[in-house]
Amino acid sequence: MATRARRAPDAPTPGDGYVQSFARGLGVIRSFNAQASQQTLSEVAERSGLTRAGARRILLTLQALGYVSTDGKHYALTPRILELGFAYLTSMPIWNLAEPVMERLADAVGESCSAAVLDGSDIIYVLRVHTHKIMAINLNVGTRLPAYCTSLGRVLLAGLDDTEVKARLKASDIRANTRHTETDVDEILARVQQVRRQGWSLVNQELEEGLISIAAPVKNRAGQVIAALNVSGQANRTSATVMKEQLLPKLRAAADEVSGLLGRG
């Protein structure tokens, strides 16, 4: 049975500056988690400690703002909820802890290393460790790239179910960036499914001519894919075979190490 939300023992006592409606809204957002990713109105009310009427008003507000979706019976958070935490994500201690891991990886493989999260049909870079400048695109923290044609994006898409992947692909501006870019939605979905099975993604010159990259997932305690790491190089000096045989084991070890840091966070 769901339990009502309780204020943390060390939480400050509400005073004149306490906005109760805002606190209740945050309580509704926090009622969603891996075990309750979709909830009825009654479940949200029970888990957040609100009346049905109060929970309904907050859910309708969040829906109007694009943070919640509903099928008429169940409610769920949308990817837009990431906006609320993105500023923290880019500065949170976990990425400060992950940076040395990525620096060691970049040194070990002699290639640039990146971390990204999914936002809609795009990826957003949250950390970059440079070695050589290999791309015409200027990649910095906050840079957005399409998920459908990037190794990071396909790993992040693989963390979703097929229905959601199709929805993200439908919302994408799919185009041939190079002669290697896959633009058929069914084939992209098939490649995402393969990534889900094997646990990594290699993309060879689909985003930019001469760029090859390989990515692995970063997972939270519940085993959910919440970010991805990749290493990227020049296709004319780092082949797909080298990527898979020499770089992938080191990349997966680094991604697992970062996942462990998240688990302890």
C-alpha positions as a printed NumPy array, in Angstrom:
array([[  0.   ,   0.   ,   0.   ],
       [  1.328,   3.452,  -0.848],
       [  2.338,   5.652,   2.036],
       [  1.77 ,   9.352,   2.384],
       [  4.726,  11.649,   1.847],
       [  6.452,  12.817,   5.035],
       [  8.658,  15.831,   5.503],
       [ 12.286,  14.899,   6.125],
       [ 13.28 ,  15.052,   9.832],
       [ 15.824,  17.8  ,   9.134],
       [ 13.534,  19.84 ,   6.881],
       [ 12.983,  23.44 ,   8.025],
       [  9.707,  24.287,   9.725],
       [  7.453,  26.204,   7.319],
       [  7.425,  29.917,   8.05 ],
       [  6.197,  33.12 ,   6.452],
       [  8.278,  32.425,   3.313],
       [  6.893,  28.925,   2.845],
       [  4.768,  28.558,  -0.336],
       [  2.53 ,  25.608,   0.414],
       [  1.134,  25.217,  -3.09 ],
       [  4.657,  25.046,  -4.527],
       [  5.648,  22.437,  -1.944],
       [  2.581,  20.395,  -2.83 ],
       [  3.465,  20.585,  -6.513],
       [  6.937,  19.258,  -5.791],
       [  5.344,  16.51 ,  -3.703],
       [  3.274,  15.439,  -6.69 ],
       [  6.36 ,  15.344,  -8.918],
       [  8.274,  13.332,  -6.326],
       [  5.431,  10.805,  -6.09 ],
       [  6.549,   9.409,  -9.46 ],
       [  9.475,   7.003,  -9.416],
       [ 10.664,   3.744, -10.985],
       [  8.02 ,   1.764,  -9.098],
       [  5.257,   4.271,  -9.854],
       [  6.069,   5.748, -13.242],
       [  2.342,   5.839, -14.141],
       [ -0.324,   6.602, -11.552],
       [ -4.032,   7.228, -11.275],
       [ -5.303,  10.38 ,  -9.624],
       [ -6.066,   8.445,  -6.441],
       [ -2.556,   6.999,  -6.34 ],
       [ -0.964,  10.417,  -6.805],
       [ -3.131,  11.833,  -4.023],
       [ -2.258,   8.966,  -1.692],
       [  1.479,   9.044,  -2.396],
       [  1.745,  12.839,  -2.117],
       [ -0.507,  13.169,   0.936],
       [ -3.085,  15.344,  -0.831],
       [ -6.807,  15.256,  -1.398],
       [ -7.976,  14.07 ,  -4.817],
       [ -9.136,  17.612,  -5.619],
       [ -5.795,  19.106,  -4.647],
       [ -3.806,  16.496,  -6.56 ],
       [ -6.028,  16.982,  -9.616],
       [ -5.43 ,  20.75 ,  -9.71 ],
       [ -1.669,  20.265,  -9.535],
       [ -1.676,  17.519, -12.172],
       [ -3.732,  19.676, -14.539],
       [ -1.304,  22.558, -14.008],
       [  1.704,  20.326, -14.676],
       [ -0.045,  18.932, -17.751],
       [ -0.739,  22.427, -19.085],
       [  2.948,  23.263, -18.63 ],
       [  4.001,  20.096, -20.433],
       [  5.548,  18.298, -17.442],
       [  2.853,  15.625, -17.141],
       [  0.93 ,  13.577, -19.699],
       [ -2.193,  11.467, -19.281],
       [ -4.14 ,   8.841, -21.191],
       [ -7.314,   9.836, -19.39 ],
       [ -6.754,   7.501, -16.454],
       [ -3.032,   7.333, -15.701],
       [ -0.596,  10.204, -15.326],
       [  3.134,  10.161, -16.107],
       [  5.987,  12.639, -16.139],
       [  7.198,  13.832, -19.545],
       [ 10.83 ,  14.371, -20.628],
       [ 10.328,  18.106, -20.099],
       [ 10.671,  17.441, -16.365],
       [ 14.411,  17.193, -17.096],
       [ 14.452,  20.966, -17.539],
       [ 13.896,  21.343, -13.794],
       [ 17.036,  19.424, -12.999],
       [ 19.293,  20.201, -15.932],
       [ 21.079,  23.134, -14.299],
       [ 21.78 ,  20.967, -11.279],
       [ 22.815,  18.017, -13.427],
       [ 25.518,  20.029, -15.162],
       [ 26.958,  21.22 , -11.843],
       [ 26.067,  18.387,  -9.478],
       [ 28.906,  16.679,  -7.588],
       [ 28.402,  13.372,  -9.406],
       [ 29.722,  14.844, -12.653],
       [ 32.604,  16.394, -10.753],
       [ 33.35 ,  12.873,  -9.512],
       [ 32.825,  11.398, -12.985],
       [ 35.218,  13.812, -14.672],
       [ 38.395,  12.088, -13.402],
       [ 36.986,   8.755, -14.613],
       [ 36.441,  10.227, -18.061],
       [ 39.86 ,  11.876, -18.059],
       [ 41.487,   8.522, -17.316],
       [ 39.443,   6.94 , -20.095],
       [ 40.427,   9.648, -22.594],
       [ 44.082,   9.219, -21.66 ],
       [ 43.848,   5.43 , -21.93 ],
       [ 42.249,   5.399, -25.377],
       [ 43.737,   8.606, -26.779],
       [ 40.317,   9.885, -27.863],
       [ 37.814,  12.496, -26.699],
       [ 35.216,  11.376, -24.16 ],
       [ 31.721,  12.782, -23.576],
       [ 28.706,  12.309, -21.335],
       [ 25.152,  13.176, -22.374],
       [ 21.528,  12.866, -21.318],
       [ 18.364,  12.603, -23.396],
       [ 15.958,  15.525, -23.823],
       [ 13.089,  14.841, -26.187],
       [ 14.564,  13.708, -29.489],
       [ 17.969,  15.276, -28.76 ],
       [ 20.95 ,  14.572, -26.562],
       [ 22.474,  17.264, -24.369],
       [ 26.153,  17.152, -23.483],
       [ 26.754,  17.413, -19.732],
       [ 30.511,  16.776, -19.696],
       [ 33.333,  16.765, -22.27 ],
       [ 36.966,  15.695, -22.006],
       [ 38.896,  16.745, -25.096],
       [ 42.003,  15.221, -26.612],
       [ 42.042,  16.146, -30.307],
       [ 39.635,  18.422, -32.142],
       [ 38.027,  16.029, -34.582],
       [ 34.693,  17.651, -35.357],
       [ 33.678,  20.758, -37.234],
       [ 30.793,  20.995, -34.743],
       [ 31.804,  22.839, -31.578],
       [ 30.813,  20.559, -28.715],
       [ 30.506,  22.026, -25.234],
       [ 28.381,  21.362, -22.167],
       [ 24.821,  22.189, -23.159],
       [ 25.297,  21.39 , -26.857],
       [ 22.321,  19.566, -28.38 ],
       [ 22.598,  16.96 , -31.13 ],
       [ 20.004,  14.625, -32.664],
       [ 19.684,  11.281, -30.895],
       [ 18.833,   9.221, -33.983],
       [ 22.289,   9.446, -35.603],
       [ 24.64 ,   9.566, -32.592],
       [ 26.074,   6.741, -30.515],
       [ 25.112,   8.53 , -27.294],
       [ 21.593,   9.058, -28.596],
       [ 21.037,   5.442, -29.577],
       [ 22.217,   4.231, -26.169],
       [ 19.835,   6.665, -24.481],
       [ 16.957,   5.72 , -26.799],
       [ 17.654,   2.057, -26.034],
       [ 16.76 ,   2.794, -22.42 ],
       [ 13.164,   3.491, -23.518],
       [ 10.511,   1.06 , -24.725],
       [  9.857,   0.754, -28.444],
       [  6.663,   2.829, -28.328],
       [  8.519,   5.743, -26.784],
       [ 11.452,   5.321, -29.17 ],
       [  9.074,   5.534, -32.133],
       [  7.515,   8.687, -30.688],
       [ 10.949,  10.297, -30.268],
       [ 11.959,   9.343, -33.803],
       [  8.685,  10.701, -35.182],
       [  9.45 ,  14.01 , -33.481],
       [ 12.986,  14.091, -34.928],
       [ 14.088,  16.09 , -37.924],
       [ 15.624,  13.06 , -39.626],
       [ 17.917,  13.976, -42.488],
       [ 21.009,  12.623, -44.212],
       [ 23.884,  14.468, -42.572],
       [ 26.321,  12.342, -44.597],
       [ 26.105,   9.56 , -47.16 ],
       [ 26.301,   7.11 , -44.233],
       [ 23.345,   8.476, -42.249],
       [ 20.495,   6.033, -41.731],
       [ 17.204,   7.87 , -42.296],
       [ 14.678,   5.014, -42.393],
       [ 12.755,   5.051, -39.111],
       [ 12.227,   1.288, -39.025],
       [ 15.928,   0.643, -39.563],
       [ 16.896,   3.177, -36.891],
       [ 14.485,   1.453, -34.5  ],
       [ 16.062,  -1.91 , -35.37 ],
       [ 19.5  ,  -0.491, -34.568],
       [ 18.256,   0.892, -31.265],
       [ 16.843,  -2.539, -30.431],
       [ 20.229,  -4.08 , -31.209],
       [ 21.894,  -1.53 , -28.911],
       [ 19.441,  -2.519, -26.166],
       [ 20.404,  -6.183, -26.578],
       [ 24.172,  -5.715, -26.727],
       [ 24.538,  -2.822, -24.289],
       [ 26.552,  -0.434, -26.477],
       [ 26.319,   1.53 , -29.721],
       [ 28.789,   2.244, -32.501],
       [ 27.974,   4.932, -35.066],
       [ 30.275,   5.342, -38.052],
       [ 30.151,   8.701, -39.868],
       [ 26.378,   9.209, -39.61 ],
       [ 26.607,  12.6  , -37.902],
       [ 29.697,  13.93 , -39.634],
       [ 32.044,  12.591, -42.308],
       [ 35.144,  11.119, -40.697],
       [ 33.657,  10.852, -37.189],
       [ 33.301,   7.454, -35.533],
       [ 32.08 ,   6.98 , -31.968],
       [ 31.088,   4.268, -29.534],
       [ 28.889,   4.694, -26.444],
       [ 27.787,   2.787, -23.344],
       [ 25.013,   3.466, -20.804],
       [ 25.25 ,   4.973, -17.343],
       [ 22.565,   3.56 , -15.044],
       [ 21.059,   4.481, -11.703],
       [ 20.405,   2.181,  -8.76 ],
       [ 17.221,   0.882, -10.366],
       [ 19.091,  -0.094, -13.523],
       [ 17.547,   2.686, -15.594],
       [ 19.637,   4.364, -18.291],
       [ 19.976,   7.987, -17.2  ],
       [ 23.053,   9.064, -19.171],
       [ 25.628,   7.72 , -21.597],
       [ 29.378,   7.96 , -22.134],
       [ 31.172,   7.775, -25.454],
       [ 34.585,   7.997, -27.025],
       [ 34.935,   9.405, -30.505],
       [ 37.734,   9.439, -33.025],
       [ 38.683,   9.866, -36.642],
       [ 37.48 ,   7.03 , -38.847],
       [ 40.612,   7.149, -40.992],
       [ 42.831,   6.246, -38.045],
       [ 40.45 ,   4.401, -35.692],
       [ 38.437,   1.674, -37.387],
       [ 35.188,   0.142, -36.15 ],
       [ 37.11 ,  -3.037, -35.318],
       [ 39.579,  -1.111, -33.161],
       [ 36.685,   0.686, -31.487],
       [ 34.968,  -2.578, -30.564],
       [ 38.002,  -4.647, -29.653],
       [ 40.269,  -2.119, -27.941],
       [ 38.176,   0.878, -26.836],
       [ 34.836,  -0.69 , -25.903],
       [ 36.078,  -2.697, -22.876],
       [ 37.658,   0.429, -21.368],
       [ 34.573,   2.498, -22.162],
       [ 32.201,   0.007, -20.534],
       [ 34.4  ,  -0.177, -17.451],
       [ 34.319,   3.622, -17.16 ],
       [ 30.535,   3.731, -17.647],
       [ 30.123,   1.08 , -14.947],
       [ 32.359,   3.09 , -12.624],
       [ 30.281,   6.228, -13.168],
       [ 27.109,   4.173, -12.607],
       [ 28.617,   3.056,  -9.292],
       [ 29.207,   6.668,  -8.32 ],
       [ 25.565,   7.426,  -9.077],
       [ 24.532,   4.465,  -6.961],
       [ 26.41 ,   5.884,  -4.009],
       [ 25.099,   9.4  ,  -4.598]])
